[in-house]
Amino acid sequence: MRLTAIQADITTLDVDAIVNAANSSLMGGGGVDGAIHRAGGPEILAACKQVRADRFPDGLPTGQAVATTAGKLPARWVIHTVGPVWSKRQDRSALLADCYRNSLAVADELGARSVAFPAISAGIYGWPMDDAARIAARTVRATAAGSPAGSEVSEVTFALFSRDALQAFEAALAAA
């Protein structure tokens, strides 16, 4: 599995699947979530409403992942995952790792070979960027083909909004 980090708008990437740092309602929001819904158009919201009606009437649980159409985006699918809110008092890093692991499992179910991730939970959910990057890099690398988790995804891109986020992910990838 090839892992790279770039500074880019995730909605512009021509990959099989992009991962949305969604909220549990799946109805859009701010940050990456809002950008994906705006750029992808009403097809994504309609698909999210169907997912809620069919599978997750109470919302998508933290750490889980589900796929929808990508609407007007260059990607084929959007994989929605709900990251945990960072807490000083409680270690929620396993839930953050689950976001990456479960998103790759959904990508495998779809047959996606190229996936782009944002920095899940590192925006409004307050996760410190360096720690978010470390968890992301270690989890994705541990989920590569040949590992016990064995994802068939061949290319993972971390699409970061800022230069600081890019530097944190580059350092985490070098250390992982």
PyMOL commands that set and color helices and strands:
alter all, ss='L'
color gray80, all
select helices_A, chain A and resi 10-12+31-40+42-54+93-110+129-142+163-175
alter helices_A, ss='H'
color red, helices_A
select strands_A, chain A and resi 2-7+17-22+65-69+77-82+114-117+155-160
alter strands_A, ss='S'
color yellow, strands_A
deselect
rebuild
show_as cartoon
